[in-house]
Amino acid sequence: MSSGCCSDNEVEVLLLMGPPGVGKGTQADILAKARNLRKLSTGEMLRDHVKRETDLGKRAKIVIEAGDLVSDEIIVGMVKSELENMKTIRVLLDGFPRTVVQAEELDRLLKVLGVEIARVISIEAEQEQLVARLLKRAEDLGRSDDNEETILNRMKVYKELTEPLISYYQKQDKLVSVNGSGTVEQVAAGISEVLS
């Protein structure tokens, strides 16, 4: 499925966003592989820190278990160190930025590094469908952070803090929307189409 779009030494920064349960992680894996990008998932980075019980991980664990968002300072710091260590910045950001403040920080950081976001892909689906998906996933994976109360809190947090990013990136003329209610393959095809 490689689009042959870019050479390995060509800079590319894509951003994938969407509400909890929309399949961002799965689509990020497919897209990163197809376009030969390094996937930076702040969720995975955080879970890694929690698992390794680093200081950052211990602080983050308390916040995550409550269904809240980890502080901008922690998240931006993690992303900054990753980007600064890349020889050529070819990256797919998954789950970051989550707030307008983080988006502004990211823009400043990328400007310093001499790159900018090419496209922001927003995967969209109905909340009822997403809650059902997340409850099923919690059951399948035994994830303690996914019960109905926490899921609804995460949806609320997403609506309040992350949805404003849609207009933020629309104003920059970088946002494209994709229907996230189809099969994994249909959603991936939709993403591929808006990027071609």
C-alpha positions in Angstrom: 0.0 0.0 0.0 3.1 2.3 -0.1 2.2 5.4 -2.1 5.8 6.0 -3.0 5.1 9.6 -1.9 8.3 10.5 -0.1 11.9 9.6 0.1 13.4 8.8 3.5 15.3 12.0 3.7 12.3 14.2 3.0 10.8 15.9 6.0 7.1 15.1 6.7 5.0 15.8 9.8 1.4 14.4 9.9 -0.9 14.6 12.8 -3.7 12.1 13.5 -6.6 13.1 15.8 -10.0 11.8 16.8 -12.1 10.9 19.9 -11.2 8.0 22.2 -12.2 4.6 20.5 -12.1 5.9 16.9 -9.2 3.6 16.1 -6.4 6.2 16.0 -3.8 3.7 17.1 -4.6 1.1 14.5 -4.7 3.8 11.7 -1.5 5.4 12.9 0.3 2.0 12.6 -1.0 1.6 9.0 -0.3 5.1 8.0 3.2 5.2 9.5 4.1 2.0 7.7 2.6 3.1 4.4 4.4 6.5 4.4 7.6 5.3 6.2 7.0 7.6 9.1 8.1 7.2 12.7 4.9 7.0 14.9 5.0 9.1 18.0 2.2 8.1 20.3 2.2 10.1 23.5 -0.1 7.4 25.0 2.4 4.7 24.2 5.3 6.8 25.5 3.4 7.4 28.7 2.4 3.8 29.2 6.1 2.9 28.7 7.1 5.4 31.4 4.3 4.0 33.7 5.5 0.4 33.1 9.1 1.3 33.8 8.0 3.2 36.9 10.0 6.3 36.0 9.4 9.5 38.0 7.4 10.8 35.1 5.5 7.5 34.9 4.5 7.6 38.6 3.2 11.2 38.2 1.4 10.3 35.0 -0.2 7.1 36.4 -2.3 9.0 39.0 -3.6 11.4 36.3 -4.3 8.6 33.7 -6.2 6.4 36.1 -8.6 9.4 36.9 -9.2 9.7 33.1 -7.6 13.2 33.0 -4.9 14.6 30.7 -1.3 14.6 31.7 0.2 18.1 32.0 1.4 20.0 28.9 4.9 20.3 30.3 5.3 16.5 30.6 3.9 15.8 27.2 5.7 18.6 25.3 8.9 17.6 27.0 8.6 14.0 25.8 7.8 15.0 22.2 10.6 17.7 22.1 13.3 15.2 23.1 12.1 12.7 20.5 12.0 15.2 17.6 15.4 16.8 18.5 17.0 13.3 18.3 15.8 12.7 14.7 18.2 13.1 11.9 15.4 13.7 9.4 12.0 14.5 10.9 9.5 12.1 9.3 6.9 11.7 12.0 3.3 10.8 12.6 1.9 12.4 15.8 -0.8 10.2 17.4 -2.7 11.7 20.3 -0.7 14.9 20.5 -1.4 17.8 20.6 -4.6 17.4 22.7 -5.1 21.1 23.6 -4.7 24.4 21.8 -1.9 25.3 24.2 -0.1 22.1 23.2 -0.7 22.9 19.5 0.8 26.4 19.9 3.8 24.8 21.8 4.2 22.3 19.0 4.1 25.0 16.3 6.8 26.9 18.1 8.9 23.8 18.5 8.6 22.8 14.9 9.4 26.3 13.8 12.7 26.1 15.8 13.4 22.8 14.0 12.6 24.3 10.6 9.6 22.1 9.8 5.8 22.3 9.9 2.8 20.1 9.9 1.8 19.0 6.4 -1.7 17.7 7.2 -3.9 17.1 10.3 -6.2 14.1 9.8 -9.3 14.1 12.0 -11.1 10.7 12.2 -14.7 11.2 13.2 -17.5 8.9 14.4 -20.6 9.0 16.6 -20.1 8.9 20.4 -22.5 6.0 21.1 -20.6 3.8 18.6 -17.2 4.8 20.3 -18.4 4.1 23.8 -19.6 0.6 22.7 -16.3 0.0 21.0 -14.3 1.0 24.1 -16.3 -1.1 26.5 -15.8 -4.1 24.2 -12.0 -3.4 24.0 -11.8 -3.1 27.8 -13.4 -6.5 28.1 -11.2 -8.1 25.5 -7.9 -6.5 26.8 -8.7 -6.3 30.5 -7.9 -2.6 30.5 -8.7 -1.2 34.0 -8.7 2.4 32.7 -11.7 1.6 30.4 -15.0 1.5 32.3 -18.1 3.4 31.3 -17.6 6.2 33.8 -13.9 6.8 32.7 -14.8 6.5 29.0 -17.5 9.1 29.3 -15.1 11.4 31.2 -12.5 10.9 28.4 -15.2 11.8 25.8 -16.1 15.0 27.9 -12.4 15.9 28.2 -11.9 15.4 24.4 -14.9 17.6 23.6 -13.8 20.4 25.9 -10.1 20.4 25.3 -9.3 18.7 22.0 -12.3 19.6 19.7 -11.1 23.2 19.7 -8.1 22.0 17.7 -10.4 21.3 14.8 -11.0 25.0 14.2 -7.3 25.8 15.1 -6.1 23.6 12.3 -8.9 24.6 9.9 -7.7 28.3 10.3 -4.3 27.1 9.2 -5.9 25.2 6.3 -4.3 21.9 7.3 -7.3 19.9 8.5 -8.9 17.0 6.6 -11.7 14.8 7.9 -12.2 11.1 7.5 -15.2 9.0 8.4 -14.1 6.6 11.2 -17.2 4.4 11.4 -16.3 1.9 8.6 -14.0 -1.1 8.7 -10.2 -0.6 9.4 -9.6 -1.0 5.7 -12.2 1.5 4.7 -10.9 4.1 7.2 -7.3 3.5 6.0 -8.4 4.0 2.4 -10.2 7.2 3.3 -7.0 8.5 5.0 -4.9 7.5 2.0 -7.3 9.3 -0.3 -7.2 12.7 1.6 -3.4 12.6 1.6 -3.0 11.8 -2.1 
